Amino acid sequence: IFSSTSEKWGKSDVGVLVCGPPGLESSVAAECRNICQP
């Protein structure tokens, strides 16, 4: 999903909605940053 979206839209900021326990938000944010590193 990330690579095809990146190819289509290029660099842009996006938001991610996370529902769950408080620790999940930081875990998802960290994973998104790791995946999106050049």
Backbone as ProteinMPNN parsed JSONL, in Angstrom:
{"seq_chain_A": "IFSSTSEKWGKSDVGVLVCGPPGLESSVAAECRNICQP", "coords_chain_A": {"N_chain_A": [[0.835, -1.197, 0.0], [1.885, 1.289, 0.883], [4.068, 1.803, -0.889], [2.881, 1.916, -3.472], [1.082, 4.019, -3.119], [2.834, 6.084, -2.512], [4.229, 6.27, -4.941], [2.172, 7.171, -6.575], [1.226, 9.601, -5.416], [3.465, 10.986, -4.495], [5.611, 12.909, -2.306], [3.873, 13.75, 0.537], [2.082, 14.995, 3.368], [0.153, 12.997, 5.485], [-2.683, 12.026, 7.442], [-3.322, 9.708, 10.082], [-5.774, 7.749, 11.46], [-6.173, 6.308, 14.55], [-7.577, 3.821, 16.48], [-7.838, 2.525, 19.667], [-5.932, 1.193, 22.447], [-3.994, 3.592, 24.414], [-1.152, 3.294, 23.999], [-0.998, 2.256, 21.472], [-1.204, 4.294, 19.574], [1.333, 5.619, 19.542], [2.908, 3.476, 18.735], [1.916, 2.881, 16.159], [2.473, 5.313, 14.891], [5.291, 5.325, 15.008], [5.867, 3.079, 13.424], [4.823, 3.904, 10.95], [6.557, 6.042, 10.391], [8.957, 4.606, 10.127], [8.448, 2.984, 7.871], [8.109, 4.895, 5.897], [10.535, 6.123, 5.524], [13.116, 7.411, 3.451]], "CA_chain_A": [[0.0, 0.0, 0.0], [2.69, 2.5, 0.997], [4.876, 2.095, -2.078], [2.035, 2.33, -4.593], [0.546, 5.345, -2.801], [3.953, 7.014, -2.642], [4.486, 6.471, -6.368], [1.063, 7.914, -7.166], [1.03, 10.938, -4.85], [4.715, 11.641, -4.143], [5.746, 13.272, -0.894], [2.821, 14.576, 1.118], [1.729, 14.638, 4.738], [-1.165, 12.377, 5.628], [-3.059, 11.71, 8.812], [-3.723, 8.331, 10.33], [-6.689, 7.629, 12.59], [-5.894, 5.082, 15.291], [-8.512, 3.527, 17.574], [-7.341, 1.442, 20.509], [-5.29, 1.64, 23.679], [-3.104, 4.745, 24.217], [0.159, 2.918, 23.475], [-1.097, 1.903, 20.058], [-0.971, 5.492, 18.762], [2.766, 5.833, 19.347], [3.44, 2.342, 17.97], [1.529, 3.066, 14.759], [3.233, 6.459, 14.39], [6.676, 4.895, 14.815], [5.911, 2.171, 12.268], [4.62, 4.722, 9.743], [7.812, 6.762, 10.129], [9.95, 3.632, 9.656], [8.102, 2.551, 6.52], [8.156, 6.018, 4.966], [11.882, 6.67, 5.425], [13.685, 7.212, 2.104]], "C_chain_A": [[0.869, 1.246, 0.0], [3.452, 2.819, -0.279], [4.018, 2.546, -3.245], [1.438, 3.712, -4.356], [1.629, 6.397, -2.957], [4.257, 7.307, -4.106], [3.408, 7.342, -7.005], [1.03, 9.368, -6.708], [2.325, 11.669, -4.519], [4.764, 11.951, -2.659], [4.605, 14.17, -0.474], [2.548, 14.087, 2.53], [0.326, 14.062, 4.756], [-1.433, 12.134, 7.111], [-3.485, 10.259, 8.909], [-4.593, 8.318, 11.575], [-6.456, 6.28, 13.253], [-6.904, 4.946, 16.422], [-7.961, 2.352, 18.368], [-6.708, 1.999, 21.756], [-4.28, 2.751, 23.397], [-1.737, 4.396, 23.619], [0.153, 2.6, 21.992], [-0.793, 3.1, 19.159], [0.515, 5.704, 18.501], [3.395, 4.694, 18.551], [3.139, 2.485, 16.483], [2.321, 4.221, 14.151], [4.68, 6.072, 14.107], [6.801, 3.989, 13.592], [5.724, 2.936, 10.962], [5.891, 5.481, 9.388], [8.871, 5.814, 9.584], [9.694, 3.218, 8.217], [8.344, 3.661, 5.51], [9.525, 6.668, 4.871], [12.421, 6.415, 4.025], [14.811, 6.207, 2.096]], "O_chain_A": [[0.633, 2.165, -0.785], [3.484, 3.971, -0.711], [4.396, 3.482, -3.95], [1.302, 4.495, -5.296], [1.373, 7.482, -3.477], [4.514, 8.453, -4.474], [3.702, 8.159, -7.878], [0.828, 10.269, -7.521], [2.29, 12.876, -4.281], [4.057, 11.341, -1.857], [4.392, 15.23, -1.061], [2.756, 12.917, 2.848], [-0.579, 14.59, 4.111], [-0.508, 12.049, 7.919], [-3.948, 9.663, 7.936], [-4.192, 8.821, 12.625], [-6.53, 5.237, 12.603], [-7.064, 5.861, 17.23], [-7.653, 1.303, 17.801], [-6.924, 3.163, 22.093], [-3.764, 2.853, 22.284], [-1.222, 5.157, 22.8], [1.19, 2.67, 21.333], [-0.189, 2.94, 18.098], [0.915, 5.944, 17.362], [4.32, 4.925, 17.772], [4.005, 2.238, 15.643], [2.789, 4.12, 13.017], [5.233, 6.453, 13.076], [7.744, 4.124, 12.813], [6.398, 2.645, 9.973], [6.264, 5.556, 8.217], [9.611, 6.18, 8.671], [10.632, 3.115, 7.426], [8.746, 3.389, 4.379], [9.665, 7.684, 4.191], [12.217, 5.338, 3.466], [15.388, 5.934, 1.043]]}, "name": "protein", "num_of_chains": 1, "seq": "IFSSTSEKWGKSDVGVLVCGPPGLESSVAAECRNICQP"}
